[in-house]
Amino acid sequence: MNLSDKITISPQVVAREVGNETVLLHLASGTYFGLDPVGTRIWQLMGEDKTLAQICGVMLDEYDVSREDLERDTINLVEELFTRDLISPS
C-alpha cells in the first residue's frame, strides 16, 4: 500500500461505532476487529473516497502529530485491515 492508494471497504464488513471507537465485523469469517478513536477517524475518511495522502492531510489538521508518524501509522493500520480482508486498494 502507498499514499496514492484509495481504499474500498469490503461489502462483507459491518461497522458500528461504540462510543468513540468502532467495531468491525467481517460477515464471511465472523471475525471482529476494533478501532480506537484515531483508527475510527481513518475508517470514516476511507469511506469518503480519499487517497491515503488526503486522509493523512485531514488527520494532520485534526491531530498534533508529525507527518512521518501519521503516514507510518496509517499505512500500518491499512495493511492490517487488508490482511484481515476488511478493505482492498481501489
Secondary structure, 3 states (H helix, E strand, C coil): CCCCCEEEECCCEEEEEECCEEEEEECCCCEEEEECHHHHHHHHHHCCCCEHHHHHHHHHHHCCCCHHHHHHHHHHHHHHHHHCCCEEEC
